[in-house]
Amino acid sequence: MDVDVLIVGLGPAGATVLAKLAQLAGSELSILAVDQRSQPGFPVQCGEFMPSPEEMATLMPDVPDALQFFSFDEQFISTHTDRISFFSPKRKVIQTPFQGYTLHRGKWNTHLIEIGKKYGAEVRPSTCVVGMKNGKVTFVQNDSKRTQVTPRIVVGADGVSSRIAKWTGLAEKRPNKHFVIVKQHVMTDLGTDYDPTDVQMFFGEKYAPGAYSWIIPKNDNTANVGAGVRLPMLKDDMNVSKALSNLINVHSTASRILNGAHIKQTIAGVVPVGPPYQHTVDLKSHTILVGDAACQVVSSVGGGIPPSMVAGSIAANAIIRFIRKKVPLTDYQSQWQLQMLKMFKSAFKLRQFFDKISMGRDSRIQWYMNRLNSSDINNVVHCNVPWKVSLAMPFMRVLNRIIT
Ligand SMILES: Cc1cc2nc3c(=O)[nH]c(=O)nc-3n(C[C@H](O)[C@H](O)[C@H](O)COP(=O)(O)OP(=O)(O)OC[C@H]3O[C@@H](n4cnc5c(N)ncnc54)[C@H](O)[C@@H]3O)c2cc1C
């Protein structure tokens, strides 16, 4: 079986490529999109938080028509938020205004897939890609039927453990500090202290060694509640389940909201928080990597939905130009770098700074957070290093020795 384009994976990245490409190409291209899940997009493994279009236009100023591009129809928004609160290990709270919303990510993901189908693409759920060699891709459908396709172009949108990235040699070997292990509950019947307009982030050894834990409102009574940890920062018998349990039961502020609430659903996952891959196009196999498969994530916060949307859209356009005008597929890489690389670099710089001060130690995080205010945190959530932090950087080693 021959197809023009094979899309592997239908999370936000693959579903964006599918919808845009199918719309642009109509019947000009045969598009096959596969996902190993029986219902692509579900279960939703995500906090679902998105900055508002205005915030996105500031964060990614090089995305054309950013305000329009990042606008979602209200049916895909479960709630709007207007603040982010950072909680230090010793409960200092720093709040900053930040307009955002929580997506109905599963519903939006399904909508994108439906657009793809409407414009003629073939979508096969319960279909796992198991091999890629000499221009042929092998997949297994419903755990039994083995099929081979010969695509002209392959889109690897198969997430953080992308096999397409490995098979094409585009994957870069990464140390485990570049991954956050996460666990999240959807919790309902929250306590009276719950504020559905406030996104809360908690720092500290007990709640999120090397990362942060969160309460992201979904509506007046329900929130995504999660914790992230990084392996090099784990001490003793700490793990991600304990971190989440501590947030719910031990943290003096969070427990007032969460202790006694009901868990509706639990998921776990891994978020790549290293820099994006340097090479995201394999010219030999005509493959491009999109989304988590290419580590296109805002590494300071673990935000991957907006980059997936941008990269997915650029990928669709690049494929069309390649087919129609023979513009090399590397155009995809130049375009996403033009629109997002600056932000990825700033975010990674912030993450490295966080690593330097914390190394999982509460005393250091507390010392630095005591010196930060709302405007500094506003810089952080916009992927900018606050001036105080830049000033402290050259003395960090000495400071760290004094603080510990
Ligand atoms: C708990 C958690 C909370 C998060 N919170 C946020 C947040 O609040 N805001 C934000 O912006 N980002 C958040 N992220 C990050 C965000 O979810 C990801 O960056 C985003 O999902 C990346 O989309 P993707 O399409 O690249 O990958 P994925 O969503 O992982 O999709 C990959 C798809 O590929 C399929 N697949 C994998 N291998 C194969 C195969 N061999 N064959 C066929 N199909 C395959 C999978 O089934 C899956 O559907 C969070 C992540 C986690 C885990």
The ligand as an SDF file (V2000), in Angstrom:
LIG
                    3D

 53 58  0  0  0  0  0  0  0  0999 V2000
    0.6670   15.0640   33.2540 C   0  0  0  0  0  0  0  0  0  0  0  0
    1.0320   16.0440   32.1640 C   0  0  0  0  0  0  0  0  0  0  0  0
    0.6010   17.3560   32.2820 C   0  0  0  0  0  0  0  0  0  0  0  0
    0.8790   18.2700   31.2510 C   0  0  0  0  0  0  0  0  0  0  0  0
    0.3430   19.5240   31.3610 N   0  0  0  0  0  0  0  0  0  0  0  0
    0.4980   20.3910   30.3330 C   0  0  0  0  0  0  0  0  0  0  0  0
   -0.1720   21.6510   30.3590 C   0  0  0  0  0  0  0  0  0  0  0  0
   -0.8940   21.9800   31.3070 O   0  0  0  0  0  0  0  0  0  0  0  0
   -0.0030   22.4880   29.2920 N   0  0  0  0  0  0  0  0  0  0  0  0
    0.7990   22.1550   28.2240 C   0  0  0  0  0  0  0  0  0  0  0  0
    0.9220   22.9600   27.2880 O   0  0  0  0  0  0  0  0  0  0  0  0
    1.4240   20.9610   28.1730 N   0  0  0  0  0  0  0  0  0  0  0  0
    1.2920   20.0620   29.1850 C   0  0  0  0  0  0  0  0  0  0  0  0
    1.8880   18.8360   29.1350 N   0  0  0  0  0  0  0  0  0  0  0  0
    2.7160   18.5020   27.9420 C   0  0  0  0  0  0  0  0  0  0  0  0
    1.8070   18.1220   26.7730 C   0  0  0  0  0  0  0  0  0  0  0  0
    0.7990   17.2550   27.2040 O   0  0  0  0  0  0  0  0  0  0  0  0
    2.6260   17.4440   25.6680 C   0  0  0  0  0  0  0  0  0  0  0  0
    3.7050   18.2810   25.3470 O   0  0  0  0  0  0  0  0  0  0  0  0
    1.7590   17.2050   24.4270 C   0  0  0  0  0  0  0  0  0  0  0  0
    0.8160   16.2210   24.6950 O   0  0  0  0  0  0  0  0  0  0  0  0
    2.6270   16.7780   23.2500 C   0  0  0  0  0  0  0  0  0  0  0  0
    1.7990   16.3540   22.2060 O   0  0  0  0  0  0  0  0  0  0  0  0
    2.2980   15.2720   21.1570 P   0  0  0  0  0  0  0  0  0  0  0  0
    1.1980   15.1080   20.1840 O   0  0  0  0  0  0  0  0  0  0  0  0
    3.6410   15.6060   20.6910 O   0  0  0  0  0  0  0  0  0  0  0  0
    2.4840   13.9280   22.0080 O   0  0  0  0  0  0  0  0  0  0  0  0
    1.4010   13.0340   22.7380 P   0  0  0  0  0  0  0  0  0  0  0  0
    0.3050   13.8470   23.2760 O   0  0  0  0  0  0  0  0  0  0  0  0
    2.1660   12.1780   23.6810 O   0  0  0  0  0  0  0  0  0  0  0  0
    0.8230   12.1170   21.5680 O   0  0  0  0  0  0  0  0  0  0  0  0
    1.5840   11.0860   20.9920 C   0  0  0  0  0  0  0  0  0  0  0  0
    0.6120   10.0790   20.3910 C   0  0  0  0  0  0  0  0  0  0  0  0
    1.3760    9.1060   19.6820 O   0  0  0  0  0  0  0  0  0  0  0  0
    0.7960    7.8350   19.8910 C   0  0  0  0  0  0  0  0  0  0  0  0
    1.8530    6.8420   19.6580 N   0  0  0  0  0  0  0  0  0  0  0  0
    3.0150    6.6930   20.3610 C   0  0  0  0  0  0  0  0  0  0  0  0
    3.7630    5.6880   19.8250 N   0  0  0  0  0  0  0  0  0  0  0  0
    3.0410    5.1940   18.7780 C   0  0  0  0  0  0  0  0  0  0  0  0
    3.2690    4.1380   17.8380 C   0  0  0  0  0  0  0  0  0  0  0  0
    4.3980    3.4220   17.8530 N   0  0  0  0  0  0  0  0  0  0  0  0
    2.3250    3.8920   16.9230 N   0  0  0  0  0  0  0  0  0  0  0  0
    1.1770    4.6090   16.8850 C   0  0  0  0  0  0  0  0  0  0  0  0
    0.9070    5.6160   17.7590 N   0  0  0  0  0  0  0  0  0  0  0  0
    1.8330    5.9030   18.6730 C   0  0  0  0  0  0  0  0  0  0  0  0
    0.2860    7.8860   21.3280 C   0  0  0  0  0  0  0  0  0  0  0  0
   -0.7460    6.9590   21.5320 O   0  0  0  0  0  0  0  0  0  0  0  0
   -0.2070    9.3270   21.4460 C   0  0  0  0  0  0  0  0  0  0  0  0
   -1.5700    9.4500   21.1200 O   0  0  0  0  0  0  0  0  0  0  0  0
    1.6490   17.8880   30.1320 C   0  0  0  0  0  0  0  0  0  0  0  0
    2.1160   16.5790   30.0260 C   0  0  0  0  0  0  0  0  0  0  0  0
    1.8090   15.6560   31.0250 C   0  0  0  0  0  0  0  0  0  0  0  0
    2.2870   14.2370   30.8690 C   0  0  0  0  0  0  0  0  0  0  0  0
  1  2  1  0
  2  3  1  0
  2 52  2  0
  3  4  2  0
  4  5  1  0
  4 50  1  0
  5  6  2  0
  6  7  1  0
  6 13  1  0
  7  8  2  0
  7  9  1  0
  9 10  1  0
 10 11  2  0
 10 12  1  0
 12 13  2  0
 13 14  1  0
 14 15  1  0
 14 50  1  0
 15 16  1  0
 16 17  1  0
 16 18  1  0
 18 19  1  0
 18 20  1  0
 20 21  1  0
 20 22  1  0
 22 23  1  0
 23 24  1  0
 24 25  2  0
 24 26  1  0
 24 27  1  0
 27 28  1  0
 28 29  2  0
 28 30  1  0
 28 31  1  0
 31 32  1  0
 32 33  1  0
 33 34  1  0
 33 48  1  0
 34 35  1  0
 35 36  1  0
 35 46  1  0
 36 37  1  0
 36 45  1  0
 37 38  2  0
 38 39  1  0
 39 40  1  0
 39 45  2  0
 40 41  1  0
 40 42  2  0
 42 43  1  0
 43 44  2  0
 44 45  1  0
 46 47  1  0
 46 48  1  0
 48 49  1  0
 50 51  2  0
 51 52  1  0
 52 53  1  0
M  END
$$$$
